[in-house]
Amino acid sequence: MARPVRIESAGALYHVIVRGNERKAVFRDDGDRNDYLRRLAHYGEKFGFRLLAYCLMDNHVHLAIETGKAPLSRIMAGLQSSYTQYFNRRYRRVGHLFQGRYKAFLIEKDRYALALLRYIHENPVKAGIVERPQDYAWSSDRHYRRGKGLKWLDVDRLLAMLGRGRSAAITGYRRLMVEELEEPYEKAESWGQAVKGDEGFADRAFQEAGEPRLLRGNLMVEAVAREVARRQGISLAQMSTRGQGRAGSLARVLTAWVGREVAGISIARTAKHFHRDTSTMARNVSRLEERMRAEKAVKRLCEDLVESLSLS
């Protein structure tokens, strides 16, 4: 399967995710976390990008970056390489620290920037580390609550979308973190593992990058499920019925993953089709992606499904 397309665009907003190799920790103590932030500051000044939000977990990182003239690939190459060298020196180790290439989604800024901000800051809560985002020391949440960033952290860019004047913007941010969103980030349509936004935004992004989208916009969840069921040797009824064990569960997750990759069908849409919880389905899709990296048979199955649906 081809690697996800990298869409490079000046002034674009990206959600960047970097993960530790083999799910191992990339930060062992606060000294490591402080060093990573220092390097973020350094490369922000060097390449002229805006860091809008961050969250450092033990074995992965979430960043919201608005690029300047330098392409995101150059920014991340410098950041990840330099931090890996520091980490390897400190712990007297060799080899890769991060898992393959970083993942980056070009975000439809006006529609999903605030949803992305909330998603990044909610990570420690969803992981069960803290009860509230403000209780976590290694994200940018506390800076938004104060309405004041650091030299290398630009909170003004998104606070301006939440209210006129600093006090109103801070109130708007705190409301953002507790009220239900009409369009949460998890439900944003994903296109080709590269873009999150509506179909028109994705089309323009791929066209400007000179890349074919290679997605079938008219493909429905049921069509994907039918092909998955055929490959897995089970019925559509078995996929939809609770209590069908691992076979039914795997088939549903395959449907969610393949539907997203081939036709930009959101995980939320597939979850709704099967009457399942969106967040649970999203976690299971992430686990499937981990299995694809570790198990050749699972990777081959996913590749075959993508190929058959892309050509049908």
PASEBA-1860 file (N, C-alpha, C; in nm, 3 decimals):
! residues 312
1> MARPVRIE> 0.084/-0.118/0.000/0.000/0.000/0.000/0.088/0.124/0.000 ~ 0.054/0.222/-0.083/0.135/0.343/-0.089/0.125/0.420/0.042 ~ 0.232/0.491/0.072/0.229/0.574/0.191/0.129/0.687/0.174 ~ 0.074/0.739/0.286/-0.017/0.852/0.275/0.049/0.970/0.206 ~ -0.028/1.040/0.126/0.022/1.158/0.056/0.058/1.266/0.156 ~ 0.165/1.337/0.130/0.200/1.454/0.210/0.159/1.578/0.131 ~ 0.068/1.656/0.184/0.023/1.778/0.118/0.089/1.896/0.189 ~ 0.182/1.960/0.121/0.257/2.071/0.179/0.199/2.203/0.129
9> SAGALYHV> 0.164/2.290/0.222/0.104/2.417/0.184/0.141/2.524/0.287 ~ 0.189/2.638/0.240/0.224/2.748/0.330/0.099/2.805/0.394 ~ 0.107/2.834/0.524/-0.006/2.892/0.595/-0.116/2.794/0.627 ~ -0.088/2.665/0.613/-0.189/2.561/0.639/-0.182/2.513/0.783 ~ -0.294/2.463/0.833/-0.300/2.407/0.967/-0.290/2.255/0.958 ~ -0.199/2.198/1.039/-0.179/2.054/1.041/-0.197/1.998/1.181 ~ -0.257/1.881/1.188/-0.256/1.801/1.310/-0.147/1.698/1.291 ~ -0.040/1.709/1.370/0.075/1.619/1.359/0.073/1.522/1.477
17> IVRGNERK> 0.093/1.394/1.447/0.098/1.290/1.550/0.227/1.212/1.531 ~ 0.309/1.205/1.635/0.430/1.123/1.630/0.422/1.023/1.744 ~ 0.458/0.899/1.714/0.446/0.791/1.813/0.579/0.721/1.834 ~ 0.598/0.672/1.955/0.718/0.598/1.987/0.723/0.465/1.914 ~ 0.843/0.426/1.872/0.860/0.298/1.805/0.819/0.184/1.898 ~ 0.741/0.090/1.844/0.690/-0.023/1.921/0.612/0.022/2.045 ~ 0.549/0.138/2.035/0.465/0.195/2.141/0.545/0.225/2.269 ~ 0.677/0.235/2.256/0.761/0.262/2.372/0.764/0.411/2.403
25> AVFRDDGD> 0.799/0.443/2.527/0.800/0.582/2.571/0.906/0.664/2.496 ~ 0.868/0.784/2.459/0.965/0.878/2.401/1.006/0.983/2.504 ~ 0.938/0.984/2.618/0.973/1.071/2.731/0.979/0.985/2.856 ~ 1.094/0.987/2.923/1.108/0.907/3.045/1.096/0.992/3.171 ~ 1.115/1.121/3.157/1.098/1.210/3.272/1.072/1.351/3.222 ~ 1.054/1.443/3.317/1.023/1.581/3.279/1.138/1.650/3.208 ~ 1.260/1.603/3.232/1.374/1.659/3.160/1.362/1.635/3.011 ~ 1.315/1.516/2.973/1.294/1.485/2.832/1.185/1.574/2.773
33> RNDYLRRL> 1.077/1.591/2.847/0.967/1.672/2.796/1.009/1.818/2.778 ~ 1.084/1.870/2.874/1.133/2.007/2.861/1.227/2.021/2.742 ~ 1.308/1.920/2.719/1.400/1.926/2.605/1.322/1.927/2.474 ~ 1.218/1.845/2.464/1.137/1.843/2.341/1.073/1.979/2.317 ~ 1.023/2.041/2.423/0.962/2.173/2.408/1.064/2.277/2.369 ~ 1.185/2.268/2.422/1.292/2.361/2.382/1.322/2.347/2.234 ~ 1.320/2.225/2.187/1.346/2.204/2.044/1.230/2.253/1.958 ~ 1.109/2.238/2.005/0.995/2.297/1.935/1.012/2.448/1.922
41> AHYGEKFG> 1.054/2.511/2.031/1.076/2.656/2.029/1.185/2.692/1.929 ~ 1.294/2.617/1.932/1.407/2.644/1.843/1.367/2.634/1.696 ~ 1.298/2.525/1.661/1.261/2.507/1.521/1.147/2.600/1.479 ~ 1.066/2.641/1.575/0.965/2.740/1.544/1.028/2.872/1.502 ~ 1.133/2.910/1.571/1.205/3.033/1.536/1.282/3.015/1.406 ~ 1.341/2.900/1.389/1.423/2.875/1.270/1.340/2.870/1.142 ~ 1.223/2.804/1.149/1.143/2.783/1.028/1.020/2.872/1.020 ~ 0.993/2.949/1.123/0.885/3.046/1.116/0.745/2.987/1.112
49> FRLLAYCL> 0.723/2.878/1.184/0.587/2.824/1.192/0.523/2.865/1.325 ~ 0.391/2.856/1.330/0.317/2.883/1.453/0.280/2.751/1.519 ~ 0.321/2.734/1.644/0.273/2.621/1.723/0.148/2.668/1.795 ~ 0.033/2.609/1.761/-0.095/2.654/1.817/-0.137/2.571/1.938 ~ -0.093/2.448/1.945/-0.129/2.362/2.059/-0.035/2.241/2.060 ~ -0.022/2.183/2.179/0.059/2.062/2.192/0.010/1.980/2.309 ~ 0.042/1.852/2.306/0.020/1.762/2.419/0.126/1.652/2.412 ~ 0.207/1.643/2.515/0.312/1.542/2.522/0.264/1.429/2.611
57> MDNHVHLA> 0.235/1.313/2.553/0.201/1.194/2.627/0.330/1.112/2.645 ~ 0.323/1.001/2.717/0.446/0.924/2.739/0.505/0.869/2.610 ~ 0.419/0.813/2.523/0.473/0.747/2.404/0.427/0.810/2.273 ~ 0.365/0.926/2.279/0.330/0.995/2.156/0.306/1.144/2.182 ~ 0.301/1.220/2.073/0.288/1.365/2.080/0.181/1.410/1.982 ~ 0.101/1.508/2.023/0.007/1.576/1.933/0.049/1.722/1.920 ~ 0.054/1.771/1.797/0.088/1.911/1.771/-0.012/1.971/1.673 ~ -0.046/2.097/1.695/-0.122/2.174/1.595/-0.027/2.280/1.543
65> IETGKAPL> 0.011/2.268/1.417/0.111/2.356/1.358/0.053/2.428/1.238 ~ 0.071/2.559/1.236/0.036/2.640/1.119/0.168/2.679/1.052 ~ 0.188/2.629/0.933/0.317/2.646/0.868/0.337/2.786/0.813 ~ 0.465/2.821/0.796/0.503/2.943/0.724/0.552/2.904/0.587 ~ 0.668/2.956/0.547/0.721/2.924/0.415/0.786/2.786/0.412 ~ 0.843/2.743/0.525/0.911/2.612/0.528/0.808/2.500/0.527 ~ 0.830/2.396/0.450/0.736/2.284/0.447/0.737/2.207/0.578 ~ 0.625/2.147/0.609/0.612/2.070/0.733/0.715/1.958/0.740
73> SRIMAGLQ> 0.742/1.893/0.628/0.838/1.782/0.627/0.975/1.826/0.676 ~ 1.017/1.946/0.638/1.148/1.996/0.682/1.147/2.026/0.831 ~ 1.038/2.083/0.878/1.024/2.114/1.021/1.034/1.986/1.104 ~ 0.956/1.886/1.066/0.951/1.763/1.144/1.080/1.682/1.134 ~ 1.146/1.687/1.019/1.274/1.616/1.005/1.375/1.671/1.105 ~ 1.382/1.803/1.115/1.476/1.864/1.209/1.441/1.834/1.354 ~ 1.314/1.850/1.387/1.269/1.829/1.525/1.289/1.685/1.569 ~ 1.240/1.590/1.490/1.246/1.451/1.531/1.389/1.396/1.532
81> SSYTQYFN> 1.466/1.436/1.435/1.605/1.388/1.428/1.687/1.441/1.546 ~ 1.672/1.569/1.575/1.754/1.627/1.682/1.713/1.571/1.819 ~ 1.583/1.551/1.840/1.540/1.496/1.968/1.585/1.350/1.983 ~ 1.579/1.274/1.874/1.625/1.135/1.879/1.773/1.128/1.917 ~ 1.854/1.217/1.860/1.996/1.221/1.894/2.016/1.251/2.042 ~ 1.940/1.348/2.093/1.949/1.381/2.235/1.911/1.260/2.321 ~ 1.798/1.196/2.288/1.747/1.083/2.366/1.846/0.967/2.365 ~ 1.900/0.937/2.248/1.995/0.825/2.237/2.124/0.853/2.314
89> RRYRRVGH> 2.168/0.977/2.311/2.288/1.012/2.388/2.261/0.998/2.537 ~ 2.147/1.050/2.581/2.118/1.050/2.723/2.104/0.909/2.779 ~ 2.041/0.821/2.702/2.013/0.688/2.754/2.104/0.580/2.694 ~ 2.207/0.625/2.624/2.308/0.534/2.568/2.244/0.421/2.488 ~ 2.161/0.463/2.394/2.093/0.368/2.307/2.118/0.406/2.162 ~ 2.081/0.318/2.070/2.093/0.345/1.928/1.962/0.306/1.860 ~ 1.946/0.352/1.738/1.829/0.311/1.661/1.716/0.411/1.662 ~ 1.606/0.371/1.599/1.490/0.459/1.585/1.420/0.480/1.719
97> LFQGRYKA> 1.377/0.601/1.741/1.297/0.631/1.860/1.150/0.641/1.823 ~ 1.122/0.699/1.707/0.984/0.720/1.665/0.941/0.614/1.563 ~ 0.813/0.591/1.559/0.752/0.487/1.477/0.734/0.536/1.333 ~ 0.823/0.496/1.245/0.810/0.531/1.104/0.797/0.680/1.082 ~ 0.719/0.716/0.981/0.696/0.858/0.953/0.589/0.913/1.047 ~ 0.601/1.039/1.077/0.495/1.103/1.154/0.367/1.106/1.071 ~ 0.254/1.119/1.137/0.126/1.131/1.069/0.084/1.278/1.071 ~ 0.038/1.328/0.959/-0.003/1.469/0.952/-0.130/1.482/0.870
105> FLIEKDRY> -0.229/1.550/0.926/-0.353/1.579/0.855/-0.361/1.729/0.827 ~ -0.386/1.764/0.702/-0.418/1.902/0.667/-0.561/1.927/0.712 ~ -0.581/2.030/0.793/-0.711/2.053/0.857/-0.786/2.168/0.790 ~ -0.913/2.149/0.766/-0.998/2.259/0.721/-1.009/2.358/0.837 ~ -0.932/2.463/0.827/-0.904/2.551/0.941/-1.030/2.614/1.000 ~ -1.108/2.678/0.917/-1.224/2.752/0.969/-1.327/2.661/1.034 ~ -1.333/2.538/0.987/-1.437/2.446/1.035/-1.393/2.362/1.154 ~ -1.266/2.320/1.156/-1.224/2.222/1.257/-1.108/2.265/1.347
113> ALALLRYI> -1.060/2.388/1.335/-0.946/2.430/1.416/-0.976/2.421/1.565 ~ -1.092/2.468/1.606/-1.127/2.466/1.748/-1.156/2.324/1.796 ~ -1.216/2.244/1.712/-1.241/2.104/1.748/-1.108/2.030/1.766 ~ -1.009/2.062/1.682/-0.876/2.002/1.696/-0.811/2.046/1.827 ~ -0.824/2.174/1.860/-0.768/2.225/1.985/-0.823/2.147/2.103 ~ -0.952/2.128/2.106/-1.015/2.052/2.215/-0.967/1.907/2.215 ~ -0.960/1.847/2.097/-0.918/1.707/2.087/-0.777/1.688/2.145 ~ -0.686/1.777/2.111/-0.548/1.766/2.160/-0.543/1.778/2.311
121> HENPVKAG> -0.616/1.874/2.366/-0.611/1.898/2.510/-0.688/1.792/2.590 ~ -0.777/1.719/2.526/-0.853/1.614/2.596/-0.778/1.481/2.603 ~ -0.666/1.469/2.533/-0.595/1.341/2.527/-0.563/1.282/2.664 ~ -0.509/1.356/2.759/-0.477/1.297/2.889/-0.601/1.250/2.966 ~ -0.714/1.317/2.944/-0.839/1.277/3.009/-0.887/1.145/2.950 ~ -0.887/1.135/2.818/-0.932/1.013/2.753/-0.842/0.894/2.786 ~ -0.714/0.924/2.814/-0.620/0.817/2.850/-0.631/0.779/2.997 ~ -0.714/0.850/3.073/-0.734/0.819/3.214/-0.621/0.868/3.304
129> IVERPQDY> -0.541/0.962/3.256/-0.428/1.012/3.335/-0.474/1.118/3.435 ~ -0.564/1.205/3.390/-0.619/1.311/3.475/-0.770/1.316/3.456 ~ -0.836/1.386/3.546/-0.982/1.399/3.535/-1.021/1.519/3.449 ~ -0.935/1.622/3.448/-0.965/1.744/3.372/-0.843/1.784/3.290 ~ -0.862/1.843/3.172/-0.748/1.885/3.089/-0.652/1.978/3.163 ~ -0.705/2.066/3.246/-0.621/2.164/3.316/-0.532/2.101/3.423 ~ -0.558/1.974/3.455/-0.475/1.906/3.554/-0.349/1.845/3.495 ~ -0.337/1.849/3.362/-0.221/1.788/3.297/-0.116/1.895/3.269
137> AWSSDRHY> 0.006/1.870/3.313/0.111/1.972/3.306/0.175/1.985/3.169 ~ 0.159/1.884/3.081/0.237/1.883/2.958/0.154/1.902/2.833 ~ 0.054/1.989/2.843/-0.019/2.033/2.725/-0.030/2.185/2.731 ~ -0.081/2.243/2.624/-0.095/2.389/2.618/-0.226/2.438/2.677 ~ -0.304/2.348/2.736/-0.435/2.386/2.790/-0.425/2.502/2.889 ~ -0.332/2.494/2.983/-0.325/2.596/3.087/-0.294/2.734/3.031 ~ -0.221/2.739/2.920/-0.189/2.868/2.858/-0.314/2.931/2.796 ~ -0.401/2.848/2.742/-0.527/2.900/2.687/-0.618/2.949/2.800
145> RRGKGLKW> -0.616/2.880/2.913/-0.700/2.923/3.025/-0.653/3.054/3.085 ~ -0.524/3.080/3.073/-0.470/3.209/3.120/-0.481/3.317/3.012 ~ -0.500/3.272/2.888/-0.506/3.368/2.779/-0.371/3.425/2.744 ~ -0.267/3.350/2.778/-0.132/3.401/2.755/-0.039/3.286/2.720 ~ 0.017/3.290/2.600/0.107/3.186/2.557/0.251/3.220/2.592 ~ 0.341/3.139/2.543/0.483/3.165/2.555/0.531/3.224/2.422 ~ 0.656/3.262/2.418/0.709/3.323/2.296/0.692/3.228/2.178 ~ 0.703/3.098/2.205/0.698/3.000/2.097/0.563/2.930/2.084
153> LDVDRLLA> 0.466/2.971/2.165/0.331/2.914/2.159/0.231/3.024/2.131 ~ 0.165/3.017/2.017/0.071/3.121/1.975/-0.071/3.082/2.013 ~ -0.120/3.137/2.125/-0.259/3.110/2.165/-0.354/3.213/2.105 ~ -0.301/3.326/2.061/-0.387/3.434/2.010/-0.462/3.392/1.884 ~ -0.397/3.310/1.802/-0.456/3.273/1.673/-0.592/3.207/1.690 ~ -0.605/3.115/1.786/-0.731/3.044/1.805/-0.822/3.112/1.907 ~ -0.764/3.181/2.005/-0.848/3.255/2.100/-0.930/3.361/2.028 ~ -0.873/3.417/1.921/-0.945/3.520/1.845/-1.073/3.466/1.783
161> MLGRGRSA> -1.080/3.334/1.767/-1.200/3.272/1.712/-1.306/3.246/1.819 ~ -1.270/3.270/1.946/-1.358/3.235/2.057/-1.422/3.354/2.128 ~ -1.381/3.473/2.093/-1.441/3.589/2.157/-1.364/3.716/2.127 ~ -1.433/3.829/2.135/-1.369/3.958/2.112/-1.318/4.010/2.245 ~ -1.188/4.030/2.254/-1.129/4.070/2.381/-1.078/3.949/2.457 ~ -0.974/3.970/2.535/-0.909/3.858/2.603/-1.002/3.786/2.699 ~ -1.075/3.859/2.781/-1.162/3.797/2.880/-1.270/3.712/2.815 ~ -1.332/3.765/2.710/-1.437/3.690/2.640/-1.380/3.567/2.572
169> AITGYRRL> -1.258/3.578/2.518/-1.195/3.465/2.451/-1.162/3.353/2.548 ~ -1.112/3.390/2.667/-1.081/3.289/2.769/-1.208/3.218/2.813 ~ -1.314/3.295/2.833/-1.444/3.235/2.867/-1.491/3.142/2.757 ~ -1.471/3.185/2.632/-1.509/3.102/2.518/-1.430/2.972/2.513 ~ -1.301/2.980/2.549/-1.220/2.858/2.550/-1.268/2.761/2.657 ~ -1.292/2.811/2.775/-1.338/2.724/2.883/-1.472/2.660/2.849 ~ -1.555/2.734/2.779/-1.683/2.679/2.735/-1.660/2.572/2.628 ~ -1.566/2.596/2.538/-1.532/2.499/2.433/-1.495/2.364/2.492
177> MVEELEEP> -1.427/2.366/2.607/-1.375/2.244/2.666/-1.479/2.163/2.743 ~ -1.597/2.220/2.763/-1.699/2.148/2.840/-1.829/2.125/2.764 ~ -1.859/2.210/2.666/-1.986/2.196/2.595/-1.973/2.095/2.480 ~ -2.082/2.031/2.447/-2.083/1.936/2.337/-2.069/2.009/2.205 ~ -1.982/1.958/2.119/-1.959/2.021/1.989/-2.051/1.964/1.883 ~ -2.099/2.050/1.795/-2.181/2.002/1.683/-2.098/1.916/1.589 ~ -1.970/1.956/1.569/-1.882/1.882/1.480/-1.751/1.851/1.553 ~ -1.748/1.748/1.635/-1.624/1.712/1.705/-1.519/1.665/1.606
185> YEKAESWG> -1.394/1.678/1.645/-1.284/1.644/1.556/-1.289/1.497/1.513 ~ -1.330/1.410/1.605/-1.335/1.268/1.573/-1.429/1.236/1.457 ~ -1.527/1.325/1.432/-1.625/1.300/1.327/-1.590/1.370/1.196 ~ -1.477/1.440/1.192/-1.436/1.507/1.069/-1.407/1.403/0.961 ~ -1.452/1.429/0.839/-1.425/1.337/0.729/-1.275/1.333/0.703 ~ -1.221/1.214/0.682/-1.079/1.195/0.656/-1.061/1.146/0.513 ~ -0.969/1.209/0.439/-0.950/1.178/0.298/-0.805/1.135/0.273 ~ -0.788/1.010/0.233/-0.658/0.961/0.194/-0.552/0.968/0.300
193> QAVKGDEG> -0.590/0.960/0.427/-0.496/0.968/0.540/-0.415/1.098/0.536 ~ -0.471/1.203/0.473/-0.393/1.325/0.457/-0.471/1.452/0.486 ~ -0.603/1.449/0.473/-0.685/1.570/0.484/-0.805/1.542/0.572 ~ -0.841/1.640/0.655/-0.965/1.634/0.732/-1.046/1.760/0.703 ~ -1.167/1.737/0.654/-1.253/1.849/0.618/-1.361/1.798/0.524 ~ -1.436/1.889/0.463/-1.541/1.843/0.372/-1.481/1.805/0.237 ~ -1.563/1.748/0.152/-1.514/1.694/0.025/-1.457/1.803/-0.065 ~ -1.520/1.920/-0.066/-1.471/2.029/-0.149/-1.333/2.076/-0.106
201> FADRAFQE> -1.314/2.086/0.026/-1.183/2.126/0.079/-1.077/2.023/0.041 ~ -1.111/1.895/0.054/-1.017/1.789/0.019/-0.983/1.792/-0.129 ~ -1.084/1.810/-0.213/-1.060/1.816/-0.358/-0.961/1.927/-0.392 ~ -0.983/2.046/-0.335/-0.894/2.159/-0.364/-0.752/2.132/-0.316 ~ -0.742/2.073/-0.196/-0.610/2.045/-0.139/-0.532/1.946/-0.226 ~ -0.597/1.839/-0.268/-0.529/1.741/-0.352/-0.494/1.799/-0.489 ~ -0.587/1.880/-0.543/-0.564/1.940/-0.674/-0.445/2.035/-0.669 ~ -0.438/2.120/-0.566/-0.328/2.215/-0.554/-0.195/2.145/-0.533
209> AGEPRLLR> -0.201/2.026/-0.472/-0.078/1.949/-0.449/-0.040/1.865/-0.570 ~ -0.125/1.866/-0.674/-0.098/1.786/-0.793/-0.111/1.638/-0.769 ~ -0.199/1.601/-0.673/-0.216/1.461/-0.636/-0.359/1.416/-0.667 ~ -0.373/1.296/-0.726/-0.508/1.241/-0.741/-0.559/1.197/-0.605 ~ -0.686/1.218/-0.578/-0.738/1.182/-0.447/-0.757/1.032/-0.434 ~ -0.788/0.967/-0.546/-0.804/0.822/-0.547/-0.909/0.774/-0.446 ~ -1.016/0.850/-0.435/-1.123/0.811/-0.344/-1.254/0.799/-0.422 ~ -1.338/0.710/-0.379/-1.469/0.695/-0.440/-1.573/0.760/-0.352
217> GNLMVEAV> -1.608/0.883/-0.387/-1.699/0.958/-0.302/-1.838/0.901/-0.294 ~ -1.877/0.819/-0.394/-2.013/0.765/-0.395/-2.023/0.629/-0.326 ~ -1.915/0.579/-0.271/-1.916/0.449/-0.206/-1.984/0.460/-0.070 ~ -2.075/0.368/-0.040/-2.149/0.372/0.084/-2.095/0.268/0.183 ~ -2.129/0.286/0.311/-2.081/0.194/0.414/-2.123/0.051/0.382 ~ -2.247/0.034/0.337/-2.297/-0.101/0.312/-2.217/-0.172/0.204 ~ -2.174/-0.097/0.100/-2.094/-0.158/-0.007/-1.959/-0.204/0.046 ~ -1.899/-0.124/0.133/-1.772/-0.163/0.193/-1.792/-0.285/0.281
225> AREVARRQ> -1.897/-0.281/0.363/-1.926/-0.393/0.453/-1.950/-0.522/0.375 ~ -2.016/-0.511/0.262/-2.046/-0.630/0.181/-1.918/-0.696/0.132 ~ -1.822/-0.613/0.088/-1.695/-0.667/0.040/-1.614/-0.727/0.155 ~ -1.615/-0.661/0.270/-1.545/-0.714/0.387/-1.606/-0.847/0.429 ~ -1.739/-0.853/0.432/-1.808/-0.976/0.470/-1.772/-1.091/0.376 ~ -1.767/-1.060/0.246/-1.732/-1.163/0.147/-1.591/-1.216/0.172 ~ -1.497/-1.123/0.195/-1.358/-1.163/0.219/-1.342/-1.242/0.348 ~ -1.421/-1.208/0.449/-1.408/-1.271/0.581/-1.495/-1.396/0.596
233> GISLAQMS> -1.580/-1.421/0.496/-1.662/-1.540/0.500/-1.774/-1.536/0.602 ~ -1.828/-1.416/0.625/-1.941/-1.403/0.717/-2.050/-1.323/0.647 ~ -2.168/-1.317/0.708/-2.280/-1.246/0.649/-2.286/-1.103/0.702 ~ -2.358/-1.017/0.630/-2.381/-0.881/0.678/-2.456/-0.882/0.810 ~ -2.546/-0.978/0.826/-2.622/-0.989/0.951/-2.530/-1.018/1.068 ~ -2.432/-1.105/1.044/-2.336/-1.136/1.151/-2.253/-1.013/1.189 ~ -2.222/-0.929/1.092/-2.144/-0.808/1.120/-2.223/-0.711/1.206 ~ -2.353/-0.710/1.187/-2.437/-0.612/1.255/-2.490/-0.659/1.390
241> TRGQGRAG> -2.492/-0.791/1.410/-2.551/-0.846/1.532/-2.450/-0.848/1.645 ~ -2.493/-0.805/1.761/-2.406/-0.811/1.878/-2.383/-0.956/1.919 ~ -2.269/-0.979/1.983/-2.240/-1.111/2.033/-2.186/-1.207/1.929 ~ -2.132/-1.154/1.818/-2.078/-1.240/1.713/-1.928/-1.266/1.730 ~ -1.872/-1.222/1.843/-1.733/-1.253/1.873/-1.634/-1.177/1.789 ~ -1.513/-1.233/1.780/-1.403/-1.164/1.715/-1.424/-1.144/1.565 ~ -1.486/-1.241/1.501/-1.505/-1.231/1.356/-1.589/-1.110/1.319 ~ -1.702/-1.094/1.388/-1.789/-0.980/1.360/-1.724/-0.849/1.396
249> SLARVLTA> -1.653/-0.846/1.509/-1.586/-0.725/1.554/-1.477/-0.682/1.456 ~ -1.394/-0.779/1.413/-1.288/-0.747/1.317/-1.347/-0.697/1.186 ~ -1.455/-0.760/1.140/-1.516/-0.719/1.013/-1.568/-0.575/1.021 ~ -1.626/-0.537/1.134/-1.675/-0.400/1.149/-1.559/-0.300/1.147 ~ -1.452/-0.334/1.216/-1.337/-0.244/1.221/-1.271/-0.234/1.083 ~ -1.262/-0.346/1.012/-1.209/-0.342/0.876/-1.295/-0.252/0.787 ~ -1.426/-0.260/0.805/-1.517/-0.175/0.727/-1.490/-0.028/0.756 ~ -1.471/0.005/0.883/-1.445/0.144/0.920/-1.314/0.193/0.861
257> WVGREVAG> -1.210/0.111/0.873/-1.079/0.154/0.823/-1.077/0.164/0.671 ~ -1.124/0.061/0.603/-1.121/0.059/0.457/-1.213/0.168/0.400 ~ -1.330/0.185/0.460/-1.420/0.288/0.413/-1.359/0.427/0.422 ~ -1.285/0.450/0.529/-1.218/0.580/0.545/-1.109/0.599/0.439 ~ -1.030/0.493/0.416/-0.918/0.505/0.324/-0.962/0.514/0.179 ~ -1.063/0.440/0.141/-1.104/0.433/0.001/-1.201/0.545/-0.036 ~ -1.291/0.577/0.053/-1.399/0.670/0.017/-1.416/0.786/0.113 ~ -1.325/0.801/0.208/-1.338/0.914/0.301/-1.458/0.903/0.392
265> ISIARTAK> -1.508/0.782/0.413/-1.623/0.763/0.503/-1.573/0.776/0.646 ~ -1.633/0.864/0.722/-1.587/0.886/0.858/-1.613/0.763/0.945 ~ -1.530/0.747/1.047/-1.549/0.638/1.142/-1.684/0.653/1.210 ~ -1.723/0.776/1.236/-1.852/0.802/1.301/-1.967/0.749/1.216 ~ -1.955/0.766/1.084/-2.061/0.719/0.994/-2.070/0.566/0.996 ~ -1.955/0.500/0.995/-1.956/0.353/1.000/-2.008/0.304/1.134 ~ -1.966/0.371/1.242/-2.014/0.332/1.376/-2.166/0.344/1.383 ~ -2.220/0.451/1.328/-2.364/0.470/1.328/-2.433/0.360/1.248
273> HFHRDTST> -2.374/0.321/1.135/-2.431/0.216/1.051/-2.446/0.085/1.128 ~ -2.347/0.056/1.212/-2.349/-0.069/1.289/-2.406/-0.051/1.430 ~ -2.455/0.070/1.460/-2.512/0.100/1.591/-2.409/0.078/1.702 ~ -2.288/0.129/1.677/-2.180/0.117/1.774/-2.135/0.256/1.817 ~ -2.061/0.260/1.928/-2.008/0.385/1.982/-1.891/0.434/1.897 ~ -1.891/0.562/1.862/-1.787/0.617/1.774/-1.648/0.611/1.837 ~ -1.636/0.650/1.962/-1.504/0.652/2.026/-1.446/0.512/2.037 ~ -1.531/0.413/2.067/-1.485/0.274/2.073/-1.439/0.226/1.936
281> MARNVSRL> -1.516/0.260/1.833/-1.478/0.221/1.697/-1.345/0.286/1.658 ~ -1.327/0.413/1.696/-1.203/0.483/1.662/-1.084/0.418/1.730 ~ -1.100/0.378/1.856/-0.990/0.310/1.926/-0.959/0.176/1.859 ~ -1.062/0.105/1.817/-1.040/-0.024/1.753/-0.971/-0.008/1.617 ~ -1.001/0.100/1.546/-0.933/0.128/1.420/-0.785/0.155/1.445 ~ -0.755/0.229/1.550/-0.615/0.255/1.585/-0.542/0.126/1.617 ~ -0.609/0.035/1.687/-0.548/-0.095/1.717/-0.525/-0.176/1.590 ~ -0.620/-0.166/1.497/-0.602/-0.236/1.369/-0.478/-0.183/1.297
289> EERMRAEK> -0.459/-0.053/1.298/-0.341/0.006/1.233/-0.212/-0.042/1.299 ~ -0.215/-0.061/1.430/-0.097/-0.115/1.498/-0.073/-0.260/1.455 ~ -0.180/-0.337/1.439/-0.165/-0.475/1.394/-0.112/-0.481/1.251 ~ -0.153/-0.386/1.169/-0.104/-0.383/1.031/0.048/-0.364/1.028 ~ 0.097/-0.285/1.119/0.242/-0.263/1.124/0.317/-0.384/1.177 ~ 0.251/-0.462/1.260/0.319/-0.575/1.326/0.292/-0.709/1.258 ~ 0.180/-0.723/1.187/0.140/-0.852/1.131/0.122/-0.840/0.979 ~ 0.204/-0.909/0.905/0.200/-0.902/0.760/0.066/-0.949/0.704
297> AVKRLCED> 0.006/-1.051/0.765/-0.121/-1.104/0.715/-0.232/-1.000/0.726 ~ -0.233/-0.926/0.836/-0.336/-0.821/0.853/-0.314/-0.708/0.754 ~ -0.188/-0.670/0.736/-0.156/-0.565/0.639/-0.199/-0.606/0.499 ~ -0.170/-0.731/0.463/-0.205/-0.781/0.330/-0.357/-0.782/0.310 ~ -0.430/-0.822/0.414/-0.576/-0.823/0.406/-0.629/-0.683/0.379 ~ -0.578/-0.584/0.452/-0.624/-0.446/0.434/-0.588/-0.394/0.296 ~ -0.467/-0.426/0.249/-0.425/-0.383/0.115/-0.516/-0.443/0.007 ~ -0.549/-0.571/0.022/-0.635/-0.636/-0.077/-0.774/-0.574/-0.079
305> LVESLSLS> -0.826/-0.540/0.039/-0.959/-0.479/0.045/-0.958/-0.341/-0.021 ~ -0.854/-0.264/0.005/-0.843/-0.131/-0.056/-0.837/-0.145/-0.208 ~ -0.757/-0.238/-0.254/-0.742/-0.256/-0.399/-0.873/-0.298/-0.464 ~ -0.941/-0.394/-0.403/-1.065/-0.444/-0.466/-1.173/-0.337/-0.468 ~ -1.184/-0.257/-0.364/-1.286/-0.153/-0.361/-1.249/-0.035/-0.447 ~ -1.121/-0.007/-0.460/-1.077/0.105/-0.545/-1.102/0.077/-0.692 ~ -1.095/-0.051/-0.729/-1.108/-0.088/-0.870/-1.249/-0.128/-0.907 ~ -1.334/-0.152/-0.808/-1.470/-0.203/-0.838/-1.561/-0.092/-0.888
END
